[in-house]
Amino acid sequence: MESLGTALPAEIARVRDEILPEYDAFPSGRFAAAMMRKDLDDAAKAMAEGNVAEMARCYQSLKEYSL
């Protein structure tokens, strides 16, 4: 089992590098891309603040994104 401190950065990278570019490529995906960016920003903020509860929420939110 991975720790949240390891899993969240990996999930951030997955969404940022794999999922987000695919949604950015199409005009119909821009709303979802904006939501992803918000979740990515929230995750980075939670990590910087050491807010474990928010990190867990962000992790779950990012896990839901797929192609």
VENBEL-V62478 format. One record per residue. N is the residue number from 1. SS is DSSP state (helix for helix, strand for strand, loop for the rest). Layout:
N	SS
N	SS
This chain:
1	loop
2	loop
3	loop
4	helix
5	helix
6	helix
7	helix
8	helix
9	helix
10	helix
11	helix
12	helix
13	helix
14	helix
15	helix
16	helix
17	helix
18	helix
19	helix
20	helix
21	helix
22	helix
23	helix
24	helix
25	loop
26	loop
27	helix
28	helix
29	helix
30	helix
31	helix
32	helix
33	helix
34	helix
35	helix
36	helix
37	helix
38	helix
39	helix
40	helix
41	helix
42	helix
43	helix
44	helix
45	helix
46	helix
47	helix
48	helix
49	helix
50	loop
51	loop
52	helix
53	helix
54	helix
55	helix
56	helix
57	helix
58	helix
59	helix
60	helix
61	helix
62	helix
63	helix
64	loop
65	loop
66	loop
67	loop
